[in-house]
Amino acid sequence: MADALELDALWEEFHRVVNMTSQELAAWLRVNEASQESVPPPEHAGSPTGEHVLAILQKRRVDLTEDDLGVMYEVVDTVTAETDRERAAADESEAERTCRRQRLMTLGHDALRPPA
């Protein structure tokens, strides 16, 4: 298990990048799963990860498991990398931006929401 300082930093960063509420994420996962035209998310951002993020959002920090910590690190890394790519891709089409946003929303990050 991570030490207290590392856990605090991860908790804060995870909740910074996951900017959707548990209700918003649950609704998005249902819509995305049901949509016939939904964009297939990358391997690491599929429905199981989204469901795990949803479960983490409903936990207290003291109840986190090692699996939860792994998912939290993965989500922070993925959202940070995708956000950096988006900033660098000025010539990206609207469709590409929409696909990127939908992938990130599967992880609980709405790229159109202003930073806190």
LODREN-862803 format. One record per residue: y, z, x of N, C-alpha, C in turn. Coordinates in pm, 1 decimal, always signed. Each point is the difference from the previous one (the first is absolute). Layout:
N
[[Y; Z; X]; [Y; Z; X]; [Y; Z; X]];
...
//
This chain:
116
[[-117.6; +0.0; +84.2]; [+117.6; +0.0; -84.2]; [+124.3; +0.0; +89.0]];
[[+103.3; -66.5; -43.5]; [+125.7; -9.5; +74.2]; [+65.8; +136.9; +7.8]];
[[+78.6; +21.5; +107.0]; [+72.1; +127.4; +8.0]; [+112.9; +0.7; -102.6]];
[[+58.8; +116.3; -21.6]; [+98.1; +18.2; -107.7]; [+121.2; -92.7; +14.7]];
[[+51.1; -15.7; +122.5]; [+116.9; -87.0; +19.7]; [-33.3; -145.6; -28.1]];
[[-115.7; -43.8; +46.8]; [-42.8; -138.1; -23.4]; [-23.7; -23.8; -149.4]];
[[-60.7; +95.6; -67.1]; [-25.1; -11.2; -143.6]; [+131.7; -5.6; -77.4]];
[[+95.4; +84.0; +37.8]; [+131.4; -1.8; -66.2]; [+68.2; -134.9; +16.5]];
[[-3.9; -54.3; +122.4]; [+63.2; -129.0; +26.9]; [-68.7; -111.6; -79.0]];
[[-132.9; +1.6; -3.4]; [-74.1; -101.1; -74.5]; [+29.4; +11.0; -148.9]];
[[+0.4; +120.2; -53.7]; [+28.6; +23.7; -142.1]; [+136.5; -58.6; -36.6]];
[[+100.3; +30.3; +81.7]; [+136.3; -48.8; -26.1]; [+7.1; -152.3; +9.5]];
[[-60.2; -57.1; +103.2]; [+4.6; -145.4; +18.4]; [-76.4; -70.6; -111.8]];
[[-115.7; +51.6; -37.0]; [-78.8; -58.1; -108.2]; [+81.7; -1.5; -129.0]];
[[+64.2; +111.1; -31.6]; [+76.9; +7.2; -123.8]; [+131.6; -78.1; +8.3]];
[[+42.0; -35.1; +120.1]; [+116.7; -87.3; +15.4]; [-39.6; -144.3; -29.3]];
[[-114.1; -45.1; +55.0]; [-39.9; -139.5; -19.1]; [-64.5; -23.7; -136.2]];
[[-66.9; +100.1; -54.6]; [-56.3; -12.6; -134.6]; [+110.9; +42.8; -95.6]];
[[+78.2; -98.1; -42.7]; [+119.6; +28.8; -79.2]; [-19.8; -21.8; -150.0]];
[[-123.6; -18.1; -40.1]; [-32.0; -10.0; -142.5]; [-59.5; +133.7; -44.1]];
[[+25.9; +38.1; -123.1]; [-60.0; +122.2; -52.3]; [-148.3; -24.7; -27.9]];
[[-73.7; +106.4; -20.0]; [-142.0; -16.9; -32.1]; [-17.1; -76.2; -130.9]];
[[+90.2; +20.3; -95.7]; [-7.5; -71.9; -127.0]; [+26.7; -149.2; +21.2]];
[[+99.6; -32.3; +80.0]; [+31.7; -140.4; +28.0]; [-115.5; -68.5; +73.3]];
[[-56.3; +69.3; +98.6]; [-110.6; -57.6; +75.5]; [-122.7; -20.4; -89.3]];
[[-31.6; +98.4; -82.7]; [-115.1; -12.4; -90.4]; [+18.4; -119.4; -93.3]];
[[+119.4; -15.3; -54.6]; [+28.4; -113.3; -89.2]; [-12.8; -131.5; +76.1]];
[[+54.1; -6.2; +122.0]; [-7.1; -122.5; +79.3]; [-145.0; -35.3; +32.3]];
[[-79.6; +98.2; +38.9]; [-139.8; -26.8; +33.6]; [-75.6; -54.3; -120.9]];
[[+28.8; +52.8; -118.3]; [-64.4; -51.3; -121.9]; [+42.4; -143.5; -27.4]];
[[+128.7; -28.3; +10.6]; [+52.3; -134.7; -26.3]; [-52.9; -98.0; +104.0]];
[[+5.0; +38.2; +124.9]; [-43.5; -87.0; +109.1]; [-148.9; -31.0; -12.3]];
[[-79.3; +99.5; -34.9]; [-144.4; -18.8; -16.2]; [-30.6; -91.9; -117.5]];
[[+76.2; +13.4; -108.1]; [-26.8; -77.4; -121.5]; [+52.5; -142.7; +7.3]];
[[+95.9; -24.6; +86.5]; [+64.6; -130.8; +7.4]; [-94.6; -106.0; +55.7]];
[[-11.7; -108.9; -72.0]; [-82.4; -110.5; +47.0]; [+66.6; -72.8; +115.9]];
[[+132.2; +9.6; +8.4]; [+73.9; -71.9; +103.5]; [+49.9; +93.3; +108.8]];
[[-55.7; +119.8; +7.5]; [+48.3; +94.5; +100.1]; [-31.6; -50.5; +140.1]];
[[+83.7; +37.5; +91.8]; [-16.3; -39.7; +139.1]; [-106.1; +90.1; +61.1]];
[[-105.1; -57.2; +57.1]; [-99.9; +86.3; +60.5]; [+59.3; +73.2; +120.2]];
[[-4.6; +131.9; -0.5]; [+58.9; +74.8; +110.8]; [-83.9; -13.2; +126.5]];
[[+59.4; +27.0; +116.3]; [-78.6; -4.3; +122.8]; [-108.5; +108.0; -6.0]];
[[-99.6; -11.6; +85.3]; [-113.8; +91.1; -0.5]; [+42.0; +145.8; -2.4]];
[[+95.4; +36.0; +83.3]; [+39.9; +140.1; +12.7]; [+92.4; +45.9; -112.8]];
[[+38.1; -86.2; -89.5]; [+92.7; +38.5; -106.9]; [-59.0; -26.1; -137.1]];
[[-130.7; +1.4; -9.5]; [-64.6; -27.9; -126.9]; [+7.4; +117.3; -94.9]];
[[-57.1; -18.3; -115.5]; [+2.8; +101.1; -104.1]; [-52.5; +135.7; +45.3]];
[[-108.4; +7.5; +79.5]; [-45.0; +132.5; +43.0]; [+107.5; +76.5; +77.7]];
[[+75.2; -69.3; +84.6]; [+106.8; +67.2; +73.6]; [+110.4; +42.5; -96.1]];
[[+36.1; -85.8; -92.8]; [+100.7; +36.2; -98.5]; [-41.8; +120.4; -81.9]];
[[-126.6; +3.2; -39.5]; [-51.4; +114.6; -75.3]; [+2.3; +126.3; +85.3]];
[[-28.9; -14.4; +129.4]; [+4.6; +115.5; +89.8]; [+143.8; +49.5; +16.4]];
[[+94.1; -93.0; +12.7]; [+141.9; +38.7; +7.3]; [+38.1; +76.6; -126.1]];
[[-42.1; -47.9; -114.5]; [+28.3; +66.6; -126.5]; [-56.5; +142.7; +0.4]];
[[-121.1; +15.5; +49.1]; [-60.6; +133.6; +7.3]; [+78.4; +91.3; +94.1]];
[[+45.9; -54.2; +112.2]; [+78.4; +79.4; +95.5]; [+131.0; +45.3; -63.7]];
[[+64.7; -88.9; -75.8]; [+125.9; +36.0; -65.5]; [-17.1; +117.0; -96.8]];
[[-120.0; +19.8; -46.7]; [-25.8; +106.1; -97.5]; [-51.2; +128.6; +65.8]];
[[-1.8; +2.0; +134.0]; [-49.6; +117.2; +73.3]; [+113.9; +79.8; +60.4]];
[[-33.7; +123.1; +29.3]; [+90.0; +82.5; +80.9]; [-35.2; -24.9; +146.8]];
[[+95.1; +22.1; +86.5]; [-20.9; -22.7; +142.7]; [-121.1; +78.1; +52.6]];
[[-19.0; +122.5; -45.9]; [-109.5; +84.4; +49.7]; [-137.0; -50.0; -44.6]];
[[-4.4; -90.0; -97.5]; [-127.2; -50.0; -51.7]; [-44.0; -132.3; +62.0]];
[[+75.0; -50.1; +97.7]; [-32.7; -128.2; +61.5]; [-128.8; +8.0; +81.1]];
[[-77.4; -108.7; -3.7]; [-122.2; -11.4; +78.9]; [+26.0; -91.8; +119.6]];
[[-98.0; -6.7; +89.1]; [+11.0; -92.6; +113.9]; [+11.5; -144.3; -49.4]];
[[-75.4; -35.3; -104.5]; [+9.7; -134.4; -57.7]; [+140.6; -27.2; -51.8]];
[[+59.5; +99.6; -64.7]; [+137.3; -14.4; -49.6]; [+95.1; -27.9; +115.3]];
[[-14.9; +73.5; +108.8]; [+88.4; -19.0; +115.2]; [-14.8; -140.9; +57.1]];
[[-123.1; -48.9; +6.1]; [-22.1; -136.2; +49.0]; [+69.1; -103.1; -86.5]];
[[-10.2; +16.4; -131.4]; [+66.8; -93.0; -92.3]; [+150.9; +11.8; +13.2]];
[[+49.5; +121.7; +15.4]; [+144.2; +19.5; +14.0]; [+52.1; -71.0; +124.8]];
[[-69.6; +15.1; +113.0]; [+40.6; -70.7; +122.1]; [-5.1; -151.2; -20.9]];
[[-105.6; -48.8; -63.7]; [-15.5; -143.2; -24.8]; [+113.9; -54.0; -86.4]];
[[+34.7; +72.2; -105.5]; [+106.6; -43.9; -90.3]; [+134.4; -1.0; +72.8]];
[[+29.1; +105.6; +74.3]; [+127.0; +5.8; +74.7]; [+7.2; -117.2; +97.5]];
[[-107.1; -24.1; +74.5]; [-1.0; -110.1; +97.2]; [+15.2; -135.8; -68.4]];
[[-72.9; -21.5; -109.6]; [+4.2; -128.3; -69.9]; [+137.3; -26.6; -59.6]];
[[+55.5; +97.2; -69.9]; [+130.6; -18.3; -63.7]; [+107.6; -21.7; +106.7]];
[[-4.7; +75.3; +107.7]; [+98.7; -14.8; +107.5]; [-9.5; -138.9; +61.8]];
[[-121.4; -45.6; +28.5]; [-18.2; -132.7; +60.3]; [+45.2; -110.6; -95.2]];
[[-36.6; +10.1; -127.8]; [+38.8; -102.1; -98.0]; [+151.3; -2.6; -19.6]];
[[+62.4; +115.5; -1.0]; [+145.4; +7.6; -15.9]; [+69.3; -64.2; +120.4]];
[[-52.1; +27.3; +120.0]; [+55.2; -62.1; +120.7]; [-17.2; -151.7; -3.9]];
[[-117.2; -48.4; -44.8]; [-24.2; -144.1; -10.4]; [+95.2; -64.5; -99.7]];
[[+23.3; +69.3; -110.9]; [+88.9; -54.4; -102.7]; [+141.6; -15.0; +54.0]];
[[+46.7; +98.2; +73.7]; [+134.3; -8.6; +58.0]; [+10.3; -116.2; +97.7]];
[[-108.1; -25.7; +72.6]; [+0.2; -106.4; +100.6]; [-18.9; -138.2; -61.2]];
[[-50.1; -8.1; -121.2]; [-32.1; -129.3; -62.6]; [+110.4; -43.3; -94.8]];
[[+112.3; -35.8; +54.4]; [+114.6; -40.0; -81.9]; [-26.6; -128.7; -77.4]];
[[-86.0; -84.9; +52.4]; [-26.3; -128.1; -64.7]; [-120.5; +4.9; -94.9]];
[[-46.4; +117.9; -32.1]; [-115.0; +16.6; -88.6]; [+36.0; -44.7; -142.1]];
[[-92.0; -68.8; -65.3]; [+25.5; -48.7; -135.4]; [-3.3; +115.6; -100.3]];
[[+51.8; -26.2; -117.0]; [-1.9; +100.2; -107.5]; [-143.4; +37.7; -35.2]];
[[-88.8; -96.9; -2.3]; [-141.1; +26.0; -31.4]; [-62.8; +91.9; +104.9]];
[[+32.0; -25.2; +127.1]; [-53.3; +85.6; +107.1]; [+54.1; +141.7; -11.5]];
[[+128.1; +13.3; -33.4]; [+58.9; +134.0; -18.7]; [-64.9; +71.1; -117.6]];
[[-27.8; -74.7; -107.2]; [-64.2; +58.0; -118.0]; [-141.2; +47.0; +34.0]];
[[-74.6; -80.7; +73.4]; [-136.1; +38.8; +40.7]; [+2.9; +124.7; +87.4]];
[[+93.1; +4.1; +94.1]; [+12.2; +116.6; +88.1]; [+33.2; +123.9; -82.6]];
[[+92.5; -13.2; -92.7]; [+37.7; +113.9; -84.1]; [-120.1; +49.3; -80.4]];
[[-76.6; -91.9; -56.6]; [-115.8; +39.5; -79.5]; [-105.7; +69.6; +84.9]];
[[-20.9; -47.5; +121.4]; [-96.0; +66.6; +90.6]; [+45.8; +141.5; +29.4]];
[[+128.8; +15.7; +28.6]; [+52.0; +133.3; +32.3]; [-2.3; +92.2; -121.6]];
[[+22.5; -55.2; -117.9]; [-4.6; +83.0; -120.7]; [-140.2; +54.7; -22.9]];
[[-101.7; -72.2; +44.7]; [-137.6; +49.8; -8.8]; [-16.9; +127.1; +82.0]];
[[+86.9; +17.9; +99.1]; [-2.4; +120.9; +83.0]; [+103.1; +103.0; -44.1]];
[[+73.9; -30.6; -105.8]; [+97.9; +95.0; -48.6]; [+141.3; -20.0; +54.2]];
[[+26.3; -115.3; +62.2]; [+132.7; -26.5; +55.5]; [+64.0; -118.8; -72.9]];
[[+111.3; +25.4; -64.8]; [+74.4; -107.9; -66.5]; [+113.2; -40.6; +93.3]];
[[-12.1; -118.4; +58.2]; [+97.6; -47.6; +97.8]; [+138.8; -23.1; -60.7]];
[[+8.1; -13.3; -131.4]; [+130.5; -21.4; -63.4]; [+73.4; +131.2; -27.8]];
[[-68.1; +109.1; +12.0]; [+62.6; +130.9; -24.3]; [+80.7; +39.3; +123.7]];
[[+125.3; +41.0; -19.0]; [+81.2; +37.1; +114.5]; [-58.1; +123.4; +70.8]];
[[+15.7; +6.2; +132.7]; [-50.9; +115.6; +74.2]; [+66.6; +128.8; -47.5]];
[[-76.0; +105.3; +9.2]; [+52.3; +131.3; -42.8]; [+97.6; +55.6; +99.1]];
//
